[in-house]
Amino acid sequence: MSDVSVKICGLRRPENVTAAVTAGATYVGFVFFPKSPRNISVADARALAVEVPPGVAKVALVVNADNAFLDELIANVPLDMVQLHGSETPERVAEIKARYGLPVMKAVGVGSAADLPDLDAYMRVADQILVDAKPPKNADLPGGNGLAFDWRLIAGRRWPVPWMLAGGLNAGNVAEAVALTGAPQVDISSGVESAPGDKDSDLIRDFMAAVDKI
């Protein structure tokens, strides 16, 4: 059994949540971003979240969300963490932590060594960091694009807060990714889909099995 924790993000159907939980995922993620094929309504997310057993963290992914939406979301969905995947500043991260009293994960896109200082800035305020591939210019989605970055950019680095590797992961490359980066946690979305936004329970199980072998 691997020590690497897994987050399956962008879940929308009960059978996929069940597959993720049964296979041993540490986190399940729900996307609240209308442009995403993984977008889910607050009501549908609540119906899924209430069935998630204790010990599996329920994470809400939002993109530059305002307080009005976050108020509605957090009042209605039993969440364990908020993931900020937009252009939120460190000050906004701190504000959301203080307002809602939930742990906050900040996604930071990496495309080159020039992006690495942003990781340090957010680590001063976020509870966790998601190190993701920087989206292409003019991309509609800030994440979930199925792209990897050069993992050697963060090889051997150690940070003071828990962190998670994302971007282009799948069952075939996750072992290499963890070996190169030392990632203690990994996040996957498009890598367990048969079509954009359509999670495949078999692919979820395959990915979890690959992680278990690490």
Solvent accessible surface area in square Angstrom, and as a share of the most:
residue,aa,sasa,rsa
1,M,190,0.85
2,S,18,0.12
3,D,142,0.74
4,V,22,0.13
5,S,30,0.19
6,V,1,0.01
7,K,0,0.00
8,I,0,0.00
9,C,5,0.03
10,G,0,0.00
11,L,0,0.00
12,R,95,0.35
13,R,87,0.32
14,P,87,0.54
15,E,92,0.41
16,N,2,0.01
17,V,9,0.05
18,T,82,0.48
19,A,4,0.03
20,A,0,0.00
21,V,33,0.19
22,T,110,0.64
23,A,26,0.20
24,G,38,0.37
25,A,4,0.03
26,T,50,0.29
27,Y,17,0.06
28,V,0,0.00
29,G,0,0.00
30,F,0,0.00
31,V,8,0.05
32,F,12,0.05
33,F,32,0.13
34,P,116,0.73
35,K,138,0.58
36,S,12,0.07
37,P,50,0.31
38,R,13,0.05
39,N,53,0.27
40,I,12,0.06
41,S,57,0.37
42,V,21,0.12
43,A,75,0.58
44,D,81,0.42
45,A,0,0.00
46,R,115,0.42
47,A,62,0.48
48,L,14,0.07
49,A,1,0.01
50,V,76,0.44
51,E,136,0.61
52,V,13,0.07
53,P,55,0.35
54,P,137,0.86
55,G,78,0.75
56,V,20,0.11
57,A,22,0.17
58,K,23,0.10
59,V,0,0.00
60,A,0,0.00
61,L,18,0.09
62,V,1,0.00
63,V,25,0.14
64,N,84,0.43
65,A,17,0.13
66,D,87,0.45
67,N,41,0.21
68,A,74,0.57
69,F,64,0.27
70,L,0,0.00
71,D,57,0.30
72,E,87,0.39
73,L,0,0.00
74,I,41,0.21
75,A,84,0.65
76,N,61,0.31
77,V,3,0.02
78,P,55,0.35
79,L,19,0.10
80,D,58,0.30
81,M,14,0.06
82,V,0,0.00
83,Q,1,0.01
84,L,1,0.01
85,H,14,0.06
86,G,19,0.19
87,S,90,0.58
88,E,10,0.04
89,T,68,0.40
90,P,37,0.23
91,E,128,0.57
92,R,43,0.16
93,V,0,0.00
94,A,42,0.33
95,E,82,0.37
96,I,2,0.01
97,K,66,0.28
98,A,89,0.69
99,R,122,0.45
100,Y,39,0.15
101,G,66,0.63
102,L,33,0.16
103,P,54,0.34
104,V,0,0.00
105,M,0,0.00
106,K,5,0.02
107,A,8,0.06
108,V,8,0.05
109,G,25,0.24
110,V,0,0.00
111,G,47,0.45
112,S,52,0.34
113,A,59,0.46
114,A,86,0.67
115,D,14,0.07
116,L,16,0.08
117,P,84,0.53
118,D,68,0.35
119,L,1,0.00
120,D,66,0.34
121,A,31,0.24
122,Y,28,0.11
123,M,12,0.05
124,R,186,0.68
125,V,37,0.21
126,A,6,0.04
127,D,48,0.25
128,Q,17,0.08
129,I,0,0.00
130,L,1,0.01
131,V,0,0.00
132,D,9,0.05
133,A,11,0.08
134,K,108,0.46
135,P,47,0.30
136,P,68,0.43
137,K,190,0.80
138,N,154,0.79
139,A,40,0.31
140,D,104,0.54
141,L,26,0.13
142,P,35,0.22
143,G,15,0.14
144,G,28,0.27
145,N,54,0.28
146,G,40,0.39
147,L,79,0.39
148,A,54,0.42
149,F,18,0.08
150,D,62,0.32
151,W,24,0.08
152,R,172,0.63
153,L,42,0.21
154,I,0,0.00
155,A,47,0.36
156,G,59,0.56
157,R,99,0.36
158,R,179,0.65
159,W,38,0.13
160,P,116,0.73
161,V,28,0.16
162,P,73,0.46
163,W,13,0.05
164,M,0,0.00
165,L,0,0.00
166,A,5,0.04
167,G,13,0.13
168,G,19,0.18
169,L,5,0.02
170,N,60,0.31
171,A,44,0.34
172,G,77,0.74
173,N,30,0.16
174,V,0,0.00
175,A,54,0.42
176,E,100,0.45
177,A,0,0.00
178,V,15,0.08
179,A,88,0.68
180,L,68,0.34
181,T,1,0.01
182,G,36,0.35
183,A,2,0.01
184,P,59,0.37
185,Q,16,0.07
186,V,0,0.00
187,D,12,0.06
188,I,4,0.02
189,S,15,0.10
190,S,36,0.23
191,G,27,0.26
192,V,1,0.00
193,E,21,0.10
194,S,76,0.49
195,A,49,0.38
196,P,105,0.66
197,G,2,0.02
198,D,47,0.24
199,K,4,0.02
200,D,41,0.21
201,S,22,0.14
202,D,87,0.45
203,L,62,0.31
204,I,0,0.00
205,R,116,0.42
206,D,75,0.39
207,F,1,0.00
208,M,8,0.03
209,A,48,0.37
210,A,20,0.15
211,V,1,0.01
212,D,46,0.24
213,K,172,0.73
214,I,72,0.37
